[in-house]
Amino acid sequence: MSVLTRSEEGLAAWQSLQLEEPGVAVAERAALGTTARVVVWPPPELEHALDAVDRELMALDAQASRFREDSEISKLNRSNGEVFFLSDGLSEAIAMALAAAHWTAGLVDPTVGKALVTWGYDRDFAELGLQGQLSTVPSPAPGYRSVHIDGRLVRRTPGTVLDLGATAKGLGSDRAAHSAIRAIGRTGGVLVSLGGDVAVAGQSPAGGWPVRVAENPASIDTSTTQDVRLIHGALATSSVTCRHWKRGQRDVHHIIDPRTGAPAEGPWRTATVAAPSCVTANAASTALIVGGDEAEQWLLATGLAARLVAYDGSIRLLGPWPLQDGGLIDIAVADAVGPRSRALRNVS
């Protein structure tokens, strides 16, 4: 492993990696409270891709991080007024979150910010006290219909705290992958992973991009791990196995059920979804954790492929998810949350 020198002040250094996959270049660094990984072919284009990815991740962090006092969404959440004027970037991110809420019938909802704070998730997870008491009684989220966006203007019920955790990381992967392929500017391909939320752009290597689906990248337990191949589109995983802590006597995690304001209690500890865009995959995987059996039937109706891991370690496959290691995921359905979707255009 070697360090790639970066010029941007304050950014973690990119570490170059060696993979068994021939003909690609790989680098990763800490970003957005998780690990960013970029895979590029042809290898000489890696530096151009990393520059483009850095720009997108820095912009998203400044727009949508609830854990930065100076971020745009933190200023929005602190504002007392009903109307707030947004940048183009945050406007897109909130519009995507509202589209995801509409598409999932509210199983994914960006108004869960106050509930997350109630349960103690009020700072970056690395700084979170893993023991503590519940600060107040949780209550249902205000609901996405209390937020309205019109271009760069957002209106919300005063006191509503927005959190884009169910969609922003997926949107970041999409933005970064497409920006990187534009920077390469010729035949080639890019894969961007943010904590396992994967988006690809351009041409895939022969046979597709290899992607390892794992519940917790730091775990040595590989009993629920599967390798798949992705030619285009995206994969996203939502899991309660990585970010969990205690409040009082209760084990809690970061995926909130908007209907109760409490951590989701569905049957699945991990859900992975393949979709045309990572923001769509991210929303769908979160909906499966929150909605359980109800969301399972909804997912089947979408035609998307999903892989679910229950608390006992058993695995359930939905839609066209491959049975075997190395299987190819073929994404042939229309995007549900992307910028050209009907769901996004109809959010009001």
C-alpha positions in Angstrom: 0.0 0.0 0.0 1.3 3.5 -0.9 0.2 7.0 -0.2 -0.9 9.2 -3.1 0.0 12.8 -2.5 -3.0 15.1 -2.5 -3.0 18.9 -2.6 -6.3 19.6 -1.0 -5.9 20.9 2.5 -7.6 19.0 5.3 -8.4 15.9 3.2 -7.2 12.4 4.3 -4.6 11.0 1.9 -5.6 8.5 -0.7 -4.0 5.2 -0.2 -3.3 3.1 -3.3 -4.3 -0.5 -3.1 -3.4 -3.7 -5.0 -6.3 -5.9 -5.9 -6.4 -9.3 -7.6 -8.4 -7.7 -10.4 -6.0 -7.0 -13.3 -6.0 -3.8 -15.4 -7.5 -1.4 -12.8 -6.1 1.1 -10.3 -7.5 1.5 -6.8 -7.3 4.0 -4.0 -9.2 4.7 -0.8 -9.4 7.3 2.0 -11.6 8.3 4.9 -14.5 10.6 3.8 -17.9 11.5 5.0 -17.6 9.4 8.2 -16.8 6.3 6.2 -14.4 4.9 3.6 -14.3 6.1 0.0 -12.9 3.8 -2.6 -12.3 4.6 -6.2 -11.5 2.0 -8.9 -10.5 3.1 -12.4 -9.5 1.7 -15.7 -7.3 2.4 -17.5 -5.0 2.8 -14.5 -3.2 6.0 -15.7 -6.5 7.9 -15.3 -6.7 7.3 -11.5 -5.3 10.8 -10.5 -7.8 12.6 -12.7 -10.6 10.5 -11.2 -9.5 11.2 -7.7 -9.4 14.9 -8.3 -13.0 14.8 -9.5 -14.2 12.6 -6.6 -12.5 14.9 -4.1 -14.5 17.9 -5.4 -17.8 16.1 -5.2 -17.2 14.7 -1.7 -16.1 18.1 -0.4 -19.1 19.7 -1.8 -21.5 17.2 -0.5 -20.0 17.4 3.0 -20.4 21.1 3.0 -24.0 20.9 1.8 -25.5 17.9 3.7 -23.4 16.9 6.7 -25.6 17.2 9.9 -22.4 16.8 11.9 -20.7 20.0 10.7 -21.8 23.3 12.3 -20.9 25.2 9.2 -22.7 22.9 6.7 -25.6 24.3 4.8 -28.1 21.7 6.2 -27.0 22.6 9.8 -27.7 26.2 9.1 -31.1 25.2 7.6 -31.9 23.1 10.7 -31.0 26.0 13.0 -33.0 28.5 11.1 -36.2 29.8 12.7 -37.9 30.8 9.5 -40.3 28.7 7.5 -38.5 29.4 4.2 -34.8 28.8 3.4 -32.9 29.6 0.2 -30.7 26.6 -0.9 -27.7 26.1 -3.1 -28.2 24.0 -6.2 -26.4 21.1 -4.6 -28.4 20.9 -1.4 -31.6 21.6 -3.3 -30.9 18.5 -5.4 -30.1 16.5 -2.3 -33.3 17.4 -0.4 -35.4 16.9 -3.6 -33.9 13.4 -3.9 -34.7 12.7 -0.2 -38.3 13.8 -0.7 -38.6 11.7 -3.9 -37.3 8.7 -2.0 -39.9 9.3 0.8 -42.7 9.6 -1.8 -41.5 6.4 -3.6 -41.3 4.4 -0.3 -44.6 5.7 1.0 -42.7 7.3 4.0 -40.7 4.3 5.1 -37.6 6.5 4.3 -38.1 10.1 5.5 -35.7 13.0 5.8 -37.5 14.5 8.8 -36.1 12.0 11.3 -33.3 14.3 12.3 -34.8 15.2 15.7 -35.4 11.5 16.5 -31.8 10.7 15.8 -30.7 13.4 18.1 -33.1 12.1 20.8 -31.4 8.7 20.5 -28.0 10.3 20.9 -26.8 10.4 17.2 -25.9 14.1 17.3 -22.3 13.9 16.1 -20.1 11.9 13.8 -20.3 8.3 14.8 -16.6 8.1 15.6 -17.1 10.8 18.3 -20.4 9.3 19.6 -20.6 8.2 23.3 -21.6 4.6 23.0 -23.2 4.6 26.5 -25.8 7.1 27.7 -29.4 7.8 28.8 -32.3 8.6 26.5 -32.7 12.4 26.5 -36.5 12.5 26.0 -39.4 10.4 24.9 -39.2 9.7 21.1 -42.1 10.6 18.9 -43.0 10.0 15.2 -41.2 12.2 12.7 -43.1 15.2 11.3 -43.2 13.5 7.9 -41.9 14.3 4.5 -45.2 16.0 3.5 -44.3 18.8 6.0 -41.4 19.8 3.7 -41.9 21.5 0.3 -39.3 22.4 -2.2 -39.7 24.7 -5.2 -36.5 25.2 -7.1 -34.0 26.5 -4.6 -36.6 27.4 -2.0 -37.5 25.0 0.8 -40.4 25.4 3.2 -40.7 23.3 6.3 -42.6 23.2 9.5 -40.5 25.2 12.0 -38.5 22.9 14.2 -38.3 20.1 11.7 -34.7 18.7 11.6 -33.7 17.2 8.3 -31.3 14.3 8.0 -30.4 13.0 4.6 -28.6 9.8 5.8 -30.8 7.5 3.9 -30.0 9.1 0.5 -27.1 11.5 0.6 -24.3 8.8 0.6 -25.9 7.2 -2.4 -26.3 10.5 -4.1 -22.6 11.2 -3.3 -21.5 7.9 -5.0 -23.6 8.8 -8.1 -22.2 12.3 -8.3 -18.6 11.2 -7.8 -18.8 8.4 -10.3 -20.3 10.5 -13.1 -17.9 13.4 -12.3 -14.9 11.0 -12.4 -15.9 9.5 -15.8 -16.2 13.1 -17.2 -12.7 13.8 -15.9 -11.3 10.8 -17.6 -12.7 12.0 -20.9 -12.1 8.9 -22.9 -12.9 5.2 -23.1 -12.7 3.7 -19.6 -14.7 3.2 -16.5 -15.0 4.2 -12.8 -16.4 2.6 -9.7 -17.0 4.7 -6.6 -17.8 3.2 -3.2 -18.8 5.2 -0.1 -19.0 2.8 2.8 -20.1 0.0 0.4 -22.7 2.2 -1.5 -21.4 1.6 -5.0 -22.0 3.5 -8.2 -20.3 2.8 -11.6 -20.0 4.9 -14.7 -18.5 4.4 -18.2 -17.6 1.0 -19.4 -17.1 -1.9 -17.0 -14.1 -4.2 -17.2 -14.7 -7.5 -19.0 -17.3 -9.5 -17.1 -18.4 -6.6 -15.0 -17.2 -4.8 -11.9 -16.5 -7.2 -9.0 -18.3 -6.1 -5.9 -18.1 -7.8 -2.5 -21.4 -7.6 -0.6 -20.6 -7.7 3.2 -22.5 -6.7 6.3 -19.4 -5.2 8.0 -16.2 -4.7 6.0 -14.2 -4.8 9.3 -15.6 -8.2 10.3 -13.7 -11.4 9.8 -17.0 -13.3 9.6 -17.6 -14.1 5.9 -20.6 -16.4 6.4 -23.0 -13.8 4.9 -20.6 -12.4 2.3 -21.2 -12.7 -1.5 -19.2 -11.6 -4.5 -21.2 -10.3 -7.5 -20.6 -8.6 -10.8 -22.1 -5.3 -11.8 -22.0 -4.0 -15.4 -23.9 -0.7 -14.8 -26.0 0.9 -12.2 -25.4 0.7 -8.5 -25.6 -1.3 -5.2 -26.3 0.0 -1.7 -26.3 -1.7 1.6 -28.1 -0.7 4.8 -27.3 -2.5 8.0 -27.8 -2.2 11.8 -24.6 -4.2 12.5 -22.1 -1.3 12.2 -23.5 1.8 13.9 -25.1 0.8 17.1 -24.8 2.0 20.8 -26.7 1.9 24.0 -29.2 4.3 25.5 -30.2 3.2 29.0 -30.7 -0.5 28.8 -31.6 -0.5 25.1 -29.3 -1.4 22.2 -30.1 1.1 19.5 -28.9 1.9 15.9 -29.1 4.7 13.4 -31.9 3.5 11.1 -35.1 5.3 12.4 -38.6 4.2 11.7 -40.3 7.5 10.9 -43.7 6.1 12.1 -42.4 5.7 15.7 -39.3 7.9 16.0 -37.5 4.8 17.3 -34.8 2.6 15.8 -36.4 0.2 13.2 -37.4 -3.2 14.5 -37.9 -5.2 11.3 -36.6 -8.8 10.7 -33.6 -7.8 8.7 -30.2 -6.7 10.0 -28.8 -6.0 6.5 -30.4 -5.2 3.2 -28.6 -4.8 -0.1 -30.3 -3.5 -3.3 -29.2 -3.2 -6.9 -30.8 -0.3 -8.8 -30.1 2.1 -11.7 -28.7 4.7 -9.4 -27.1 4.5 -5.9 -29.5 7.0 -4.4 -32.4 4.7 -5.4 -30.6 1.6 -4.1 -29.8 3.5 -0.9 -33.4 4.4 -0.3 -34.7 0.9 -1.1 -32.2 -0.8 1.2 -33.2 1.5 4.1 -36.9 1.0 3.4 -36.4 -2.8 3.7 -34.8 -2.4 7.1 -37.6 -0.1 8.3 -40.6 -1.8 6.7 -39.8 -5.5 7.0 -42.5 -7.8 5.4 -44.4 -4.7 4.1 -41.3 -3.4 2.3 -40.5 -6.8 1.0 -43.7 -6.9 -1.0 -43.2 -3.3 -2.1 -39.6 -4.2 -3.3 -40.9 -7.2 -5.3 -43.3 -4.9 -7.2 -40.4 -2.6 -8.2 -38.6 -5.3 -10.0 -35.3 -4.5 -8.2 -32.9 -7.2 -6.9 -32.2 -7.4 -3.2 -30.3 -9.6 -0.7 -31.6 -9.7 2.9 -29.8 -11.0 6.0 -31.9 -11.9 9.0 -30.8 -11.6 12.6 -30.1 -15.4 12.7 -27.8 -15.1 9.7 -30.3 -16.6 7.2 -30.3 -15.0 3.7 -33.3 -14.2 1.5 -33.0 -13.2 -2.1 -35.5 -11.0 -3.9 -36.0 -10.4 -7.6 -33.2 -11.2 -10.0 -30.4 -11.4 -7.4 -27.8 -14.1 -8.4 -27.7 -17.3 -6.4 -24.0 -18.0 -6.8 -20.7 -16.1 -6.0 -19.6 -14.1 -9.0 -23.1 -13.9 -10.4 -24.0 -11.0 -12.7 -26.6 -8.5 -11.6 -28.6 -7.3 -14.6 -30.4 -4.0 -13.9 -33.2 -3.5 -16.4 -35.8 -1.4 -14.6 -36.4 2.4 -14.7 -34.8 4.5 -12.0 -37.2 5.5 -9.3 -35.5 8.4 -7.5 -33.1 9.8 -10.1 -33.4 13.3 -11.6 -35.5 12.2 -14.5 -38.0 10.2 -12.4 -41.7 10.9 -12.2 -41.5 10.6 -8.5 -39.1 13.5 -8.2 -41.1 15.7 -10.6 -44.2 15.2 -8.5 -42.8 16.0 -5.1 -44.4 19.2 -3.8 
